[in-house]
Amino acid sequence: MIHNHISDRSTYGEEDWHIIERAHIKACELLGQPPATYEHADRLARTIMRLFDQGSRDFQILAAIAAHHENVLNRRSSEYH
């Protein structure tokens, strides 16, 4: 899934991608969105990757933080539209 949204895979190893992908799928589940068609899948993936780069490796924690961040962004966006 996540490989479809982010093209530069050279920075991460195979196991890293598994963690990131699991986090992306779990975050989409928490958001009630399908991973393949979620409107903000790229933004969500970048958030997960940023958190991963900061040292977090637990996919459930990555997913929870990223989903919360996404909810905040979506709420802010809906307030202005």
mmCIF file of the N, C-alpha and C atoms, coordinates in Angstrom:
data_MODEL
# 
_entry.id   MODEL 
# 
loop_
_atom_site.group_PDB 
_atom_site.id 
_atom_site.type_symbol 
_atom_site.label_atom_id 
_atom_site.label_alt_id 
_atom_site.label_comp_id 
_atom_site.label_asym_id 
_atom_site.label_entity_id 
_atom_site.label_seq_id 
_atom_site.pdbx_PDB_ins_code 
_atom_site.Cartn_x 
_atom_site.Cartn_y 
_atom_site.Cartn_z 
_atom_site.occupancy 
_atom_site.B_iso_or_equiv 
_atom_site.pdbx_formal_charge 
_atom_site.auth_seq_id 
_atom_site.auth_comp_id 
_atom_site.auth_asym_id 
_atom_site.auth_atom_id 
_atom_site.pdbx_PDB_model_num 
ATOM 1   N N  . MET A 1 1  ? 0.814   -1.198 0.000  1.00 0.00 ? 1  MET A N  1 
ATOM 2   C CA . MET A 1 1  ? 0.000   0.000  0.000  1.00 0.00 ? 1  MET A CA 1 
ATOM 3   C C  . MET A 1 1  ? 0.853   1.255  0.000  1.00 0.00 ? 1  MET A C  1 
ATOM 4   N N  . ILE A 1 2  ? 1.652   1.385  1.030  1.00 0.00 ? 2  ILE A N  1 
ATOM 5   C CA . ILE A 1 2  ? 2.379   2.630  1.201  1.00 0.00 ? 2  ILE A CA 1 
ATOM 6   C C  . ILE A 1 2  ? 3.375   2.865  0.074  1.00 0.00 ? 2  ILE A C  1 
ATOM 7   N N  . HIS A 1 3  ? 3.903   1.791  -0.519 1.00 0.00 ? 3  HIS A N  1 
ATOM 8   C CA . HIS A 1 3  ? 4.836   1.960  -1.630 1.00 0.00 ? 3  HIS A CA 1 
ATOM 9   C C  . HIS A 1 3  ? 4.172   2.659  -2.805 1.00 0.00 ? 3  HIS A C  1 
ATOM 10  N N  . ASN A 1 4  ? 2.866   2.539  -2.940 1.00 0.00 ? 4  ASN A N  1 
ATOM 11  C CA . ASN A 1 4  ? 2.152   3.217  -4.017 1.00 0.00 ? 4  ASN A CA 1 
ATOM 12  C C  . ASN A 1 4  ? 2.130   4.720  -3.811 1.00 0.00 ? 4  ASN A C  1 
ATOM 13  N N  . HIS A 1 5  ? 2.245   5.165  -2.577 1.00 0.00 ? 5  HIS A N  1 
ATOM 14  C CA . HIS A 1 5  ? 2.118   6.583  -2.261 1.00 0.00 ? 5  HIS A CA 1 
ATOM 15  C C  . HIS A 1 5  ? 3.461   7.286  -2.140 1.00 0.00 ? 5  HIS A C  1 
ATOM 16  N N  . ILE A 1 6  ? 4.483   6.577  -1.746 1.00 0.00 ? 6  ILE A N  1 
ATOM 17  C CA . ILE A 1 6  ? 5.795   7.171  -1.563 1.00 0.00 ? 6  ILE A CA 1 
ATOM 18  C C  . ILE A 1 6  ? 6.787   6.423  -2.444 1.00 0.00 ? 6  ILE A C  1 
ATOM 19  N N  . SER A 1 7  ? 7.435   7.154  -3.331 1.00 0.00 ? 7  SER A N  1 
ATOM 20  C CA . SER A 1 7  ? 8.269   6.483  -4.318 1.00 0.00 ? 7  SER A CA 1 
ATOM 21  C C  . SER A 1 7  ? 9.717   6.289  -3.889 1.00 0.00 ? 7  SER A C  1 
ATOM 22  N N  . ASP A 1 8  ? 10.249  7.098  -2.994 1.00 0.00 ? 8  ASP A N  1 
ATOM 23  C CA . ASP A 1 8  ? 11.651  6.974  -2.615 1.00 0.00 ? 8  ASP A CA 1 
ATOM 24  C C  . ASP A 1 8  ? 11.812  5.948  -1.507 1.00 0.00 ? 8  ASP A C  1 
ATOM 25  N N  . ARG A 1 9  ? 12.144  4.731  -1.888 1.00 0.00 ? 9  ARG A N  1 
ATOM 26  C CA . ARG A 1 9  ? 12.279  3.643  -0.923 1.00 0.00 ? 9  ARG A CA 1 
ATOM 27  C C  . ARG A 1 9  ? 13.722  3.422  -0.493 1.00 0.00 ? 9  ARG A C  1 
ATOM 28  N N  . SER A 1 10 ? 14.656  4.147  -1.084 1.00 0.00 ? 10 SER A N  1 
ATOM 29  C CA . SER A 1 10 ? 16.067  3.876  -0.855 1.00 0.00 ? 10 SER A CA 1 
ATOM 30  C C  . SER A 1 10 ? 16.514  4.158  0.575  1.00 0.00 ? 10 SER A C  1 
ATOM 31  N N  . THR A 1 11 ? 15.823  5.002  1.291  1.00 0.00 ? 11 THR A N  1 
ATOM 32  C CA . THR A 1 11 ? 16.216  5.383  2.641  1.00 0.00 ? 11 THR A CA 1 
ATOM 33  C C  . THR A 1 11 ? 15.941  4.284  3.657  1.00 0.00 ? 11 THR A C  1 
ATOM 34  N N  . TYR A 1 12 ? 14.980  3.437  3.398  1.00 0.00 ? 12 TYR A N  1 
ATOM 35  C CA . TYR A 1 12 ? 14.528  2.451  4.373  1.00 0.00 ? 12 TYR A CA 1 
ATOM 36  C C  . TYR A 1 12 ? 14.822  1.028  3.902  1.00 0.00 ? 12 TYR A C  1 
ATOM 37  N N  . GLY A 1 13 ? 15.142  0.174  4.874  1.00 0.00 ? 13 GLY A N  1 
ATOM 38  C CA . GLY A 1 13 ? 15.320  -1.233 4.579  1.00 0.00 ? 13 GLY A CA 1 
ATOM 39  C C  . GLY A 1 13 ? 13.976  -1.943 4.506  1.00 0.00 ? 13 GLY A C  1 
ATOM 40  N N  . GLU A 1 14 ? 14.010  -3.202 4.128  1.00 0.00 ? 14 GLU A N  1 
ATOM 41  C CA . GLU A 1 14 ? 12.777  -3.973 3.962  1.00 0.00 ? 14 GLU A CA 1 
ATOM 42  C C  . GLU A 1 14 ? 11.976  -4.060 5.264  1.00 0.00 ? 14 GLU A C  1 
ATOM 43  N N  . GLU A 1 15 ? 12.644  -4.322 6.375  1.00 0.00 ? 15 GLU A N  1 
ATOM 44  C CA . GLU A 1 15 ? 11.942  -4.414 7.661  1.00 0.00 ? 15 GLU A CA 1 
ATOM 45  C C  . GLU A 1 15 ? 11.353  -3.063 8.063  1.00 0.00 ? 15 GLU A C  1 
ATOM 46  N N  . ASP A 1 16 ? 12.088  -1.992 7.772  1.00 0.00 ? 16 ASP A N  1 
ATOM 47  C CA . ASP A 1 16 ? 11.570  -0.646 8.042  1.00 0.00 ? 16 ASP A CA 1 
ATOM 48  C C  . ASP A 1 16 ? 10.264  -0.424 7.292  1.00 0.00 ? 16 ASP A C  1 
ATOM 49  N N  . TRP A 1 17 ? 10.246  -0.813 6.004  1.00 0.00 ? 17 TRP A N  1 
ATOM 50  C CA . TRP A 1 17 ? 9.033   -0.630 5.196  1.00 0.00 ? 17 TRP A CA 1 
ATOM 51  C C  . TRP A 1 17 ? 7.864   -1.441 5.739  1.00 0.00 ? 17 TRP A C  1 
ATOM 52  N N  . HIS A 1 18 ? 8.155   -2.617 6.277  1.00 0.00 ? 18 HIS A N  1 
ATOM 53  C CA . HIS A 1 18 ? 7.077   -3.421 6.866  1.00 0.00 ? 18 HIS A CA 1 
ATOM 54  C C  . HIS A 1 18 ? 6.458   -2.694 8.061  1.00 0.00 ? 18 HIS A C  1 
ATOM 55  N N  . ILE A 1 19 ? 7.298   -2.105 8.889  1.00 0.00 ? 19 ILE A N  1 
ATOM 56  C CA . ILE A 1 19 ? 6.796   -1.357 10.049 1.00 0.00 ? 19 ILE A CA 1 
ATOM 57  C C  . ILE A 1 19 ? 5.989   -0.153 9.589  1.00 0.00 ? 19 ILE A C  1 
ATOM 58  N N  . ILE A 1 20 ? 6.527   0.597  8.642  1.00 0.00 ? 20 ILE A N  1 
ATOM 59  C CA . ILE A 1 20 ? 5.851   1.796  8.136  1.00 0.00 ? 20 ILE A CA 1 
ATOM 60  C C  . ILE A 1 20 ? 4.521   1.429  7.488  1.00 0.00 ? 20 ILE A C  1 
ATOM 61  N N  . GLU A 1 21 ? 4.534   0.371  6.700  1.00 0.00 ? 21 GLU A N  1 
ATOM 62  C CA . GLU A 1 21 ? 3.299   -0.053 6.035  1.00 0.00 ? 21 GLU A CA 1 
ATOM 63  C C  . GLU A 1 21 ? 2.245   -0.510 7.046  1.00 0.00 ? 21 GLU A C  1 
ATOM 64  N N  . ARG A 1 22 ? 2.659   -1.287 8.037  1.00 0.00 ? 22 ARG A N  1 
ATOM 65  C CA . ARG A 1 22 ? 1.708   -1.730 9.067  1.00 0.00 ? 22 ARG A CA 1 
ATOM 66  C C  . ARG A 1 22 ? 1.133   -0.534 9.813  1.00 0.00 ? 22 ARG A C  1 
ATOM 67  N N  . ALA A 1 23 ? 1.978   0.452  10.091 1.00 0.00 ? 23 ALA A N  1 
ATOM 68  C CA . ALA A 1 23 ? 1.513   1.662  10.773 1.00 0.00 ? 23 ALA A CA 1 
ATOM 69  C C  . ALA A 1 23 ? 0.518   2.420  9.907  1.00 0.00 ? 23 ALA A C  1 
ATOM 70  N N  . HIS A 1 24 ? 0.780   2.487  8.615  1.00 0.00 ? 24 HIS A N  1 
ATOM 71  C CA . HIS A 1 24 ? -0.116  3.198  7.690  1.00 0.00 ? 24 HIS A CA 1 
ATOM 72  C C  . HIS A 1 24 ? -1.478  2.504  7.627  1.00 0.00 ? 24 HIS A C  1 
ATOM 73  N N  . ILE A 1 25 ? -1.466  1.200  7.511  1.00 0.00 ? 25 ILE A N  1 
ATOM 74  C CA . ILE A 1 25 ? -2.717  0.439  7.464  1.00 0.00 ? 25 ILE A CA 1 
ATOM 75  C C  . ILE A 1 25 ? -3.493  0.615  8.772  1.00 0.00 ? 25 ILE A C  1 
ATOM 76  N N  . LYS A 1 26 ? -2.790  0.522  9.902  1.00 0.00 ? 26 LYS A N  1 
ATOM 77  C CA . LYS A 1 26 ? -3.447  0.672  11.209 1.00 0.00 ? 26 LYS A CA 1 
ATOM 78  C C  . LYS A 1 26 ? -3.980  2.090  11.391 1.00 0.00 ? 26 LYS A C  1 
ATOM 79  N N  . ALA A 1 27 ? -3.219  3.095  10.972 1.00 0.00 ? 27 ALA A N  1 
ATOM 80  C CA . ALA A 1 27 ? -3.677  4.484  11.092 1.00 0.00 ? 27 ALA A CA 1 
ATOM 81  C C  . ALA A 1 27 ? -4.934  4.702  10.261 1.00 0.00 ? 27 ALA A C  1 
ATOM 82  N N  . CYS A 1 28 ? -4.960  4.166  9.053  1.00 0.00 ? 28 CYS A N  1 
ATOM 83  C CA . CYS A 1 28 ? -6.160  4.279  8.214  1.00 0.00 ? 28 CYS A CA 1 
ATOM 84  C C  . CYS A 1 28 ? -7.344  3.595  8.882  1.00 0.00 ? 28 CYS A C  1 
ATOM 85  N N  . GLU A 1 29 ? -7.091  2.443  9.491  1.00 0.00 ? 29 GLU A N  1 
ATOM 86  C CA . GLU A 1 29 ? -8.152  1.733  10.220 1.00 0.00 ? 29 GLU A CA 1 
ATOM 87  C C  . GLU A 1 29 ? -8.686  2.611  11.355 1.00 0.00 ? 29 GLU A C  1 
ATOM 88  N N  . LEU A 1 30 ? -7.791  3.241  12.102 1.00 0.00 ? 30 LEU A N  1 
ATOM 89  C CA . LEU A 1 30 ? -8.203  4.123  13.199 1.00 0.00 ? 30 LEU A CA 1 
ATOM 90  C C  . LEU A 1 30 ? -9.002  5.316  12.689 1.00 0.00 ? 30 LEU A C  1 
ATOM 91  N N  . LEU A 1 31 ? -8.675  5.766  11.484 1.00 0.00 ? 31 LEU A N  1 
ATOM 92  C CA . LEU A 1 31 ? -9.375  6.895  10.872 1.00 0.00 ? 31 LEU A CA 1 
ATOM 93  C C  . LEU A 1 31 ? -10.666 6.474  10.171 1.00 0.00 ? 31 LEU A C  1 
ATOM 94  N N  . GLY A 1 32 ? -10.861 5.166  10.020 1.00 0.00 ? 32 GLY A N  1 
ATOM 95  C CA . GLY A 1 32 ? -12.036 4.672  9.302  1.00 0.00 ? 32 GLY A CA 1 
ATOM 96  C C  . GLY A 1 32 ? -11.939 4.915  7.807  1.00 0.00 ? 32 GLY A C  1 
ATOM 97  N N  . GLN A 1 33 ? -10.709 4.882  7.291  1.00 0.00 ? 33 GLN A N  1 
ATOM 98  C CA . GLN A 1 33 ? -10.472 5.153  5.873  1.00 0.00 ? 33 GLN A CA 1 
ATOM 99  C C  . GLN A 1 33 ? -9.771  3.960  5.225  1.00 0.00 ? 33 GLN A C  1 
ATOM 100 N N  . PRO A 1 34 ? -10.066 3.686  3.956  1.00 0.00 ? 34 PRO A N  1 
ATOM 101 C CA . PRO A 1 34 ? -9.352  2.618  3.256  1.00 0.00 ? 34 PRO A CA 1 
ATOM 102 C C  . PRO A 1 34 ? -7.942  3.090  2.883  1.00 0.00 ? 34 PRO A C  1 
ATOM 103 N N  . PRO A 1 35 ? -6.911  2.314  3.192  1.00 0.00 ? 35 PRO A N  1 
ATOM 104 C CA . PRO A 1 35 ? -5.536  2.741  2.921  1.00 0.00 ? 35 PRO A CA 1 
ATOM 105 C C  . PRO A 1 35 ? -5.257  3.069  1.450  1.00 0.00 ? 35 PRO A C  1 
ATOM 106 N N  . ALA A 1 36 ? -5.842  2.324  0.548  1.00 0.00 ? 36 ALA A N  1 
ATOM 107 C CA . ALA A 1 36 ? -5.537  2.510  -0.877 1.00 0.00 ? 36 ALA A CA 1 
ATOM 108 C C  . ALA A 1 36 ? -6.170  3.756  -1.475 1.00 0.00 ? 36 ALA A C  1 
ATOM 109 N N  . THR A 1 37 ? -7.254  4.226  -0.887 1.00 0.00 ? 37 THR A N  1 
ATOM 110 C CA . THR A 1 37 ? -7.969  5.344  -1.509 1.00 0.00 ? 37 THR A CA 1 
ATOM 111 C C  . THR A 1 37 ? -8.161  6.540  -0.582 1.00 0.00 ? 37 THR A C  1 
ATOM 112 N N  . TYR A 1 38 ? -7.550  6.518  0.588  1.00 0.00 ? 38 TYR A N  1 
ATOM 113 C CA . TYR A 1 38 ? -7.705  7.636  1.515  1.00 0.00 ? 38 TYR A CA 1 
ATOM 114 C C  . TYR A 1 38 ? -7.154  8.905  0.869  1.00 0.00 ? 38 TYR A C  1 
ATOM 115 N N  . GLU A 1 39 ? -7.941  9.943  0.897  1.00 0.00 ? 39 GLU A N  1 
ATOM 116 C CA . GLU A 1 39 ? -7.612  11.212 0.237  1.00 0.00 ? 39 GLU A CA 1 
ATOM 117 C C  . GLU A 1 39 ? -6.256  11.777 0.671  1.00 0.00 ? 39 GLU A C  1 
ATOM 118 N N  . HIS A 1 40 ? -5.916  11.606 1.926  1.00 0.00 ? 40 HIS A N  1 
ATOM 119 C CA . HIS A 1 40 ? -4.676  12.171 2.458  1.00 0.00 ? 40 HIS A CA 1 
ATOM 120 C C  . HIS A 1 40 ? -3.651  11.082 2.796  1.00 0.00 ? 40 HIS A C  1 
ATOM 121 N N  . ALA A 1 41 ? -3.643  10.010 2.020  1.00 0.00 ? 41 ALA A N  1 
ATOM 122 C CA . ALA A 1 41 ? -2.735  8.888  2.285  1.00 0.00 ? 41 ALA A CA 1 
ATOM 123 C C  . ALA A 1 41 ? -1.269  9.309  2.244  1.00 0.00 ? 41 ALA A C  1 
ATOM 124 N N  . ASP A 1 42 ? -0.910  10.179 1.304  1.00 0.00 ? 42 ASP A N  1 
ATOM 125 C CA . ASP A 1 42 ? 0.484   10.630 1.216  1.00 0.00 ? 42 ASP A CA 1 
ATOM 126 C C  . ASP A 1 42 ? 0.883   11.419 2.453  1.00 0.00 ? 42 ASP A C  1 
ATOM 127 N N  . ARG A 1 43 ? 0.020   12.318 2.869  1.00 0.00 ? 43 ARG A N  1 
ATOM 128 C CA . ARG A 1 43 ? 0.297   13.132 4.055  1.00 0.00 ? 43 ARG A CA 1 
ATOM 129 C C  . ARG A 1 43 ? 0.437   12.239 5.286  1.00 0.00 ? 43 ARG A C  1 
ATOM 130 N N  . LEU A 1 44 ? -0.449  11.273 5.412  1.00 0.00 ? 44 LEU A N  1 
ATOM 131 C CA . LEU A 1 44 ? -0.397  10.332 6.525  1.00 0.00 ? 44 LEU A CA 1 
ATOM 132 C C  . LEU A 1 44 ? 0.910   9.541  6.490  1.00 0.00 ? 44 LEU A C  1 
ATOM 133 N N  . ALA A 1 45 ? 1.291   9.079  5.314  1.00 0.00 ? 45 ALA A N  1 
ATOM 134 C CA . ALA A 1 45 ? 2.538   8.322  5.162  1.00 0.00 ? 45 ALA A CA 1 
ATOM 135 C C  . ALA A 1 45 ? 3.744   9.172  5.547  1.00 0.00 ? 45 ALA A C  1 
ATOM 136 N N  . ARG A 1 46 ? 3.751   10.420 5.128  1.00 0.00 ? 46 ARG A N  1 
ATOM 137 C CA . ARG A 1 46 ? 4.871   11.304 5.481  1.00 0.00 ? 46 ARG A CA 1 
ATOM 138 C C  . ARG A 1 46 ? 4.947   11.516 6.996  1.00 0.00 ? 46 ARG A C  1 
ATOM 139 N N  . THR A 1 47 ? 3.801   11.632 7.638  1.00 0.00 ? 47 THR A N  1 
ATOM 140 C CA . THR A 1 47 ? 3.785   11.778 9.097  1.00 0.00 ? 47 THR A CA 1 
ATOM 141 C C  . THR A 1 47 ? 4.376   10.543 9.758  1.00 0.00 ? 47 THR A C  1 
ATOM 142 N N  . ILE A 1 48 ? 3.968   9.377  9.308  1.00 0.00 ? 48 ILE A N  1 
ATOM 143 C CA . ILE A 1 48 ? 4.488   8.122  9.862  1.00 0.00 ? 48 ILE A CA 1 
ATOM 144 C C  . ILE A 1 48 ? 5.989   8.024  9.631  1.00 0.00 ? 48 ILE A C  1 
ATOM 145 N N  . MET A 1 49 ? 6.428   8.370  8.438  1.00 0.00 ? 49 MET A N  1 
ATOM 146 C CA . MET A 1 49 ? 7.855   8.302  8.126  1.00 0.00 ? 49 MET A CA 1 
ATOM 147 C C  . MET A 1 49 ? 8.656   9.289  8.980  1.00 0.00 ? 49 MET A C  1 
ATOM 148 N N  . ARG A 1 50 ? 8.125   10.470 9.209  1.00 0.00 ? 50 ARG A N  1 
ATOM 149 C CA . ARG A 1 50 ? 8.807   11.454 10.054 1.00 0.00 ? 50 ARG A CA 1 
ATOM 150 C C  . ARG A 1 50 ? 8.947   10.910 11.482 1.00 0.00 ? 50 ARG A C  1 
ATOM 151 N N  . LEU A 1 51 ? 7.869   10.332 12.005 1.00 0.00 ? 51 LEU A N  1 
ATOM 152 C CA . LEU A 1 51 ? 7.917   9.748  13.346 1.00 0.00 ? 51 LEU A CA 1 
ATOM 153 C C  . LEU A 1 51 ? 8.907   8.584  13.400 1.00 0.00 ? 51 LEU A C  1 
ATOM 154 N N  . PHE A 1 52 ? 8.916   7.768  12.363 1.00 0.00 ? 52 PHE A N  1 
ATOM 155 C CA . PHE A 1 52 ? 9.852   6.652  12.265 1.00 0.00 ? 52 PHE A CA 1 
ATOM 156 C C  . PHE A 1 52 ? 11.284  7.181  12.276 1.00 0.00 ? 52 PHE A C  1 
ATOM 157 N N  . ASP A 1 53 ? 11.528  8.232  11.503 1.00 0.00 ? 53 ASP A N  1 
ATOM 158 C CA . ASP A 1 53 ? 12.864  8.831  11.429 1.00 0.00 ? 53 ASP A CA 1 
ATOM 159 C C  . ASP A 1 53 ? 13.308  9.410  12.773 1.00 0.00 ? 53 ASP A C  1 
ATOM 160 N N  . GLN A 1 54 ? 12.342  9.768  13.607 1.00 0.00 ? 54 GLN A N  1 
ATOM 161 C CA . GLN A 1 54 ? 12.652  10.305 14.937 1.00 0.00 ? 54 GLN A CA 1 
ATOM 162 C C  . GLN A 1 54 ? 12.904  9.196  15.958 1.00 0.00 ? 54 GLN A C  1 
ATOM 163 N N  . GLY A 1 55 ? 12.785  7.940  15.526 1.00 0.00 ? 55 GLY A N  1 
ATOM 164 C CA . GLY A 1 55 ? 13.169  6.825  16.380 1.00 0.00 ? 55 GLY A CA 1 
ATOM 165 C C  . GLY A 1 55 ? 12.073  5.877  16.808 1.00 0.00 ? 55 GLY A C  1 
ATOM 166 N N  . SER A 1 56 ? 10.824  6.203  16.551 1.00 0.00 ? 56 SER A N  1 
ATOM 167 C CA . SER A 1 56 ? 9.734   5.308  16.942 1.00 0.00 ? 56 SER A CA 1 
ATOM 168 C C  . SER A 1 56 ? 9.691   4.107  16.005 1.00 0.00 ? 56 SER A C  1 
ATOM 169 N N  . ARG A 1 57 ? 9.602   2.908  16.574 1.00 0.00 ? 57 ARG A N  1 
ATOM 170 C CA . ARG A 1 57 ? 9.584   1.694  15.758 1.00 0.00 ? 57 ARG A CA 1 
ATOM 171 C C  . ARG A 1 57 ? 8.358   0.816  16.008 1.00 0.00 ? 57 ARG A C  1 
ATOM 172 N N  . ASP A 1 58 ? 7.525   1.179  16.955 1.00 0.00 ? 58 ASP A N  1 
ATOM 173 C CA . ASP A 1 58 ? 6.317   0.408  17.263 1.00 0.00 ? 58 ASP A CA 1 
ATOM 174 C C  . ASP A 1 58 ? 5.205   0.862  16.322 1.00 0.00 ? 58 ASP A C  1 
ATOM 175 N N  . PHE A 1 59 ? 4.751   -0.037 15.452 1.00 0.00 ? 59 PHE A N  1 
ATOM 176 C CA . PHE A 1 59 ? 3.778   0.361  14.440 1.00 0.00 ? 59 PHE A CA 1 
ATOM 177 C C  . PHE A 1 59 ? 2.471   0.860  15.051 1.00 0.00 ? 59 PHE A C  1 
ATOM 178 N N  . GLN A 1 60 ? 2.095   0.325  16.201 1.00 0.00 ? 60 GLN A N  1 
ATOM 179 C CA . GLN A 1 60 ? 0.849   0.768  16.831 1.00 0.00 ? 60 GLN A CA 1 
ATOM 180 C C  . GLN A 1 60 ? 0.971   2.190  17.380 1.00 0.00 ? 60 GLN A C  1 
ATOM 181 N N  . ILE A 1 61 ? 2.112   2.498  17.940 1.00 0.00 ? 61 ILE A N  1 
ATOM 182 C CA . ILE A 1 61 ? 2.340   3.865  18.426 1.00 0.00 ? 61 ILE A CA 1 
ATOM 183 C C  . ILE A 1 61 ? 2.428   4.825  17.249 1.00 0.00 ? 61 ILE A C  1 
ATOM 184 N N  . LEU A 1 62 ? 3.166   4.437  16.216 1.00 0.00 ? 62 LEU A N  1 
ATOM 185 C CA . LEU A 1 62 ? 3.246   5.266  15.008 1.00 0.00 ? 62 LEU A CA 1 
ATOM 186 C C  . LEU A 1 62 ? 1.848   5.546  14.464 1.00 0.00 ? 62 LEU A C  1 
ATOM 187 N N  . ALA A 1 63 ? 1.030   4.504  14.385 1.00 0.00 ? 63 ALA A N  1 
ATOM 188 C CA . ALA A 1 63 ? -0.326  4.639  13.839 1.00 0.00 ? 63 ALA A CA 1 
ATOM 189 C C  . ALA A 1 63 ? -1.183  5.552  14.698 1.00 0.00 ? 63 ALA A C  1 
ATOM 190 N N  . ALA A 1 64 ? -1.126  5.371  16.002 1.00 0.00 ? 64 ALA A N  1 
ATOM 191 C CA . ALA A 1 64 ? -1.965  6.174  16.899 1.00 0.00 ? 64 ALA A CA 1 
ATOM 192 C C  . ALA A 1 64 ? -1.600  7.654  16.829 1.00 0.00 ? 64 ALA A C  1 
ATOM 193 N N  . ILE A 1 65 ? -0.313  7.948  16.855 1.00 0.00 ? 65 ILE A N  1 
ATOM 194 C CA . ILE A 1 65 ? 0.119   9.349  16.793 1.00 0.00 ? 65 ILE A CA 1 
ATOM 195 C C  . ILE A 1 65 ? -0.227  9.953  15.442 1.00 0.00 ? 65 ILE A C  1 
ATOM 196 N N  . ALA A 1 66 ? 0.044   9.218  14.365 1.00 0.00 ? 66 ALA A N  1 
ATOM 197 C CA . ALA A 1 66 ? -0.243  9.729  13.022 1.00 0.00 ? 66 ALA A CA 1 
ATOM 198 C C  . ALA A 1 66 ? -1.739  9.931  12.804 1.00 0.00 ? 66 ALA A C  1 
ATOM 199 N N  . ALA A 1 67 ? -2.559  9.011  13.287 1.00 0.00 ? 67 ALA A N  1 
ATOM 200 C CA . ALA A 1 67 ? -4.014  9.150  13.137 1.00 0.00 ? 67 ALA A CA 1 
ATOM 201 C C  . ALA A 1 67 ? -4.514  10.356 13.927 1.00 0.00 ? 67 ALA A C  1 
ATOM 202 N N  . HIS A 1 68 ? -3.971  10.552 15.119 1.00 0.00 ? 68 HIS A N  1 
ATOM 203 C CA . HIS A 1 68 ? -4.357  11.723 15.913 1.00 0.00 ? 68 HIS A CA 1 
ATOM 204 C C  . HIS A 1 68 ? -3.972  13.010 15.176 1.00 0.00 ? 68 HIS A C  1 
ATOM 205 N N  . HIS A 1 69 ? -2.765  13.049 14.655 1.00 0.00 ? 69 HIS A N  1 
ATOM 206 C CA . HIS A 1 69 ? -2.300  14.217 13.895 1.00 0.00 ? 69 HIS A CA 1 
ATOM 207 C C  . HIS A 1 69 ? -3.207  14.471 12.695 1.00 0.00 ? 69 HIS A C  1 
ATOM 208 N N  . GLU A 1 70 ? -3.565  13.416 12.010 1.00 0.00 ? 70 GLU A N  1 
ATOM 209 C CA . GLU A 1 70 ? -4.443  13.528 10.833 1.00 0.00 ? 70 GLU A CA 1 
ATOM 210 C C  . GLU A 1 70 ? -5.817  14.057 11.237 1.00 0.00 ? 70 GLU A C  1 
ATOM 211 N N  . ASN A 1 71 ? -6.344  13.582 12.347 1.00 0.00 ? 71 ASN A N  1 
ATOM 212 C CA . ASN A 1 71 ? -7.638  14.083 12.837 1.00 0.00 ? 71 ASN A CA 1 
ATOM 213 C C  . ASN A 1 71 ? -7.577  15.575 13.135 1.00 0.00 ? 71 ASN A C  1 
ATOM 214 N N  . VAL A 1 72 ? -6.482  16.017 13.730 1.00 0.00 ? 72 VAL A N  1 
ATOM 215 C CA . VAL A 1 72 ? -6.314  17.445 14.022 1.00 0.00 ? 72 VAL A CA 1 
ATOM 216 C C  . VAL A 1 72 ? -6.282  18.241 12.722 1.00 0.00 ? 72 VAL A C  1 
ATOM 217 N N  . LEU A 1 73 ? -5.506  17.778 11.748 1.00 0.00 ? 73 LEU A N  1 
ATOM 218 C CA . LEU A 1 73 ? -5.429  18.484 10.460 1.00 0.00 ? 73 LEU A CA 1 
ATOM 219 C C  . LEU A 1 73 ? -6.781  18.517 9.760  1.00 0.00 ? 73 LEU A C  1 
ATOM 220 N N  . ASN A 1 74 ? -7.490  17.405 9.777  1.00 0.00 ? 74 ASN A N  1 
ATOM 221 C CA . ASN A 1 74 ? -8.806  17.355 9.133  1.00 0.00 ? 74 ASN A CA 1 
ATOM 222 C C  . ASN A 1 74 ? -9.806  18.265 9.835  1.00 0.00 ? 74 ASN A C  1 
ATOM 223 N N  . ARG A 1 75 ? -9.737  18.307 11.143 1.00 0.00 ? 75 ARG A N  1 
ATOM 224 C CA . ARG A 1 75 ? -10.631 19.175 11.907 1.00 0.00 ? 75 ARG A CA 1 
ATOM 225 C C  . ARG A 1 75 ? -10.342 20.643 11.595 1.00 0.00 ? 75 ARG A C  1 
ATOM 226 N N  . ARG A 1 76 ? -9.069  21.003 11.553 1.00 0.00 ? 76 ARG A N  1 
ATOM 227 C CA . ARG A 1 76 ? -8.692  22.385 11.217 1.00 0.00 ? 76 ARG A CA 1 
ATOM 228 C C  . ARG A 1 76 ? -9.153  22.749 9.820  1.00 0.00 ? 76 ARG A C  1 
ATOM 229 N N  . SER A 1 77 ? -8.969  21.828 8.890  1.00 0.00 ? 77 SER A N  1 
ATOM 230 C CA . SER A 1 77 ? -9.368  22.074 7.503  1.00 0.00 ? 77 SER A CA 1 
ATOM 231 C C  . SER A 1 77 ? -10.870 22.294 7.395  1.00 0.00 ? 77 SER A C  1 
ATOM 232 N N  . SER A 1 78 ? -11.639 21.490 8.118  1.00 0.00 ? 78 SER A N  1 
ATOM 233 C CA . SER A 1 78 ? -13.098 21.621 8.041  1.00 0.00 ? 78 SER A CA 1 
ATOM 234 C C  . SER A 1 78 ? -13.586 22.905 8.709  1.00 0.00 ? 78 SER A C  1 
ATOM 235 N N  . GLU A 1 79 ? -12.830 23.425 9.659  1.00 0.00 ? 79 GLU A N  1 
ATOM 236 C CA . GLU A 1 79 ? -13.207 24.678 10.310 1.00 0.00 ? 79 GLU A CA 1 
ATOM 237 C C  . GLU A 1 79 ? -13.066 25.868 9.367  1.00 0.00 ? 79 GLU A C  1 
ATOM 238 N N  . TYR A 1 80 ? -12.145 25.769 8.418  1.00 0.00 ? 80 TYR A N  1 
ATOM 239 C CA . TYR A 1 80 ? -11.875 26.881 7.514  1.00 0.00 ? 80 TYR A CA 1 
ATOM 240 C C  . TYR A 1 80 ? -12.623 26.783 6.195  1.00 0.00 ? 80 TYR A C  1 
ATOM 241 N N  . HIS A 1 81 ? -13.351 25.693 5.989  1.00 0.00 ? 81 HIS A N  1 
ATOM 242 C CA . HIS A 1 81 ? -14.080 25.531 4.713  1.00 0.00 ? 81 HIS A CA 1 
ATOM 243 C C  . HIS A 1 81 ? -15.554 25.525 4.921  1.00 0.00 ? 81 HIS A C  1 
# 
